[in-house]
């Protein structure tokens, strides 16, 4: 695998109440921003993928990373961003990070 084949790493940049996931691919920056609502809830409010990166599943990778981080930290996600909401809805295996009652395990 060459360096070009490697998946670019996604950084999580956090401030006191807000944060963002960011990845740079081919010199273009994609991001997904969020706010923290208490200790156990994050609200995804915006996802931006430049036109040059469209169709490469960069946005989905940003959402997946947020889901993985939330799951690992025992947090829930409210996806206000329409892209994040639709992406999470397409992945039944990610539903456990949404707030509210959880469906019974199969």
C-alpha positions in Angstrom: 0.0 0.0 0.0 1.4 3.4 -1.0 0.9 6.6 1.0 -1.6 7.7 -1.6 -3.6 4.5 -1.0 -3.7 5.0 2.7 -6.9 6.4 4.2 -6.3 10.0 5.4 -6.7 10.3 9.1 -9.6 12.2 10.6 -8.8 14.6 13.4 -11.2 15.6 16.2 -10.6 19.2 17.3 -12.5 20.0 20.5 -13.1 23.4 22.2 -14.9 24.0 25.4 -18.4 23.5 24.0 -18.0 22.8 20.3 -15.8 20.6 18.1 -15.2 19.4 14.6 -14.0 16.3 12.8 -11.7 17.3 9.9 -9.9 15.5 7.2 -7.7 16.8 4.4 -7.7 14.9 1.1 -5.7 16.0 -1.9 -5.3 19.4 -0.4 -9.1 19.9 0.3 -10.5 20.1 3.8 -13.8 18.4 4.7 -15.4 18.9 8.1 -18.3 17.9 10.3 -19.1 20.3 13.2 -20.8 19.5 16.5 -21.8 21.0 19.8 -21.7 19.2 23.2 -24.9 19.3 25.2 -23.9 18.1 28.6 -21.6 15.2 29.3 -23.4 12.5 27.3 -24.8 14.2 24.2 -23.3 15.7 21.0 -25.3 17.5 18.4 -24.0 17.2 14.8 -24.9 20.5 13.2 -23.1 20.7 9.9 -21.1 18.6 7.4 -19.1 20.1 4.5 -17.4 18.2 1.8 -15.8 20.3 -1.0 -17.0 19.5 -4.6 -13.6 18.1 -5.4 -14.1 15.3 -2.9 -17.8 14.5 -3.6 -18.5 10.9 -4.4 -15.6 9.5 -2.3 -17.6 8.8 0.9 -15.6 11.4 2.8 -18.8 12.7 4.6 -19.8 9.2 5.5 -16.3 8.6 7.0 -16.7 11.7 9.1 -20.1 10.5 10.4 -18.7 7.0 11.1 -15.9 8.4 13.1 -18.3 10.5 15.3 -20.5 7.4 15.8 -17.5 5.3 16.8 -16.2 8.0 19.2 -19.7 8.5 20.7 -20.2 4.8 21.2 -16.7 4.4 22.8 -17.4 7.3 25.2 -21.0 6.2 26.0 -22.5 9.3 24.4 -25.5 9.8 22.2 -25.8 11.8 19.0 -28.5 14.1 17.8 -27.9 14.6 14.1 -29.4 18.0 13.2 -27.4 18.1 10.0 -29.5 16.6 7.2 -26.5 14.7 5.8 -25.5 13.2 9.1 -29.2 12.3 9.9 -29.6 10.6 6.5 -26.3 8.8 6.8 -27.1 7.4 10.3 -30.5 6.4 9.1 -28.9 4.3 6.3 -26.9 2.3 8.8 -29.1 0.3 11.2 -25.9 -0.7 13.1 -25.4 2.9 14.1 -28.8 3.4 15.7 -27.5 2.6 19.2 -25.9 6.1 19.4 -29.3 7.9 18.9 -30.9 9.1 22.1 -34.1 7.3 23.4 -35.1 3.8 24.0 -33.0 1.2 22.3 -34.5 -1.7 20.3 -34.0 -5.2 21.9 -30.9 -7.1 20.7 -31.7 -9.9 18.3 
